[in-house]
Amino acid sequence: MTHDTLTSDFRVWQVSMEIDVEVLIHQARVILKTLPNVNHINLTNLHHIFIIGDLHEQLPDLLHIFNVNGLPATDNPYIFNHGRRKISFVG
């Protein structure tokens, strides 16, 4: 399952939640284990950065934000606040 496939499936709610979420969590853990827990951000070349508050685990709200502002990318960065369960979204 690729990032693009997963994103498009979520947008039209065609996700087999039990299997796909398990795969997503596994892939996220593999990636996150290689990253530091603090990231320094160089703002020199950025024209903007989106800071998103707690979304209360609401996927439709997250998809709306991405529809309005575009997906996260090197030139379209986002910072997310954690939710009440300490992490709401991995991205």
N, C-alpha and C positions, 0 to 999 in steps of 0.2 A: 504494500500500500504506500503510495507516494503522498507527499504533502499536498500536491495539487488535487489528487483524487480525494483525499480525506476532506479537504476544504470544500470542494464542490459537493461532495456527498452531504456534509453537514448543512450546507446552504439549502439543500432541498430535502433535508431530513430523511435521507435514505441510508442511515447508518445502522448496521447490525450492532447494537450497543454492546452486548456481552463480549463478542469476539473483537470488534474493532477497538473498543476502549482498552481492552487488555493489551492488544498490540501497540496502541498509542502510548500507554503507560510504560510498557517495556522499552519502546524506542526512546521515549523521553528520558527514562532513567539512564540508559546507555549514554546518551548525549550529555545529560547534566552531570554525570560522574566525572566527565573530562573537563568541566568548566569550574572556574573559581566561584566561591560564594559571594564575592564582591567584584563588581565590574566597574572599571573606570571608563568614563565616557568622554571622548574628545569632542567638544562642541564647536571646534574651530570651523569646520566646513558644513555644519548643519544649519539649515534655515529655520527648522522647527523640530520640536519633539512633543509627542503626545503623552500626557501624564493622565492615566486612567485610574479613578478611584475604585472602591470595592464594587464589583458587579453583582454580588450576592449569588454567584454561580448561575447567572442567567445567560445562557448561550445566545438567545435572540438579541439581547442587548449587545453582546460582543460582536455578533455578526453585523448588527446595524452600524456600530462604530467602524468596522472594517469597510462596510459598503460606502460610508460617507467619507472616510479618510484614507482608504486604501489599506492593503495588507502590510504588516510589519516588514521592513526591508532596511538595508544599510542606510539608504537615503530617506527612509520614512520610519524613524524609530518610535517605539512605544516604551513607556515604563508603566508597569501595573502594580497597584497596591494589592496586598494579599487579602484574602477573604477571611471569614470567621473560622474556616477550617485550615487556616495558615497558608494555603495556596489554592487559588481558584482556577487559574489557567496556566498552561505551560505553553510558551510561544517565543 
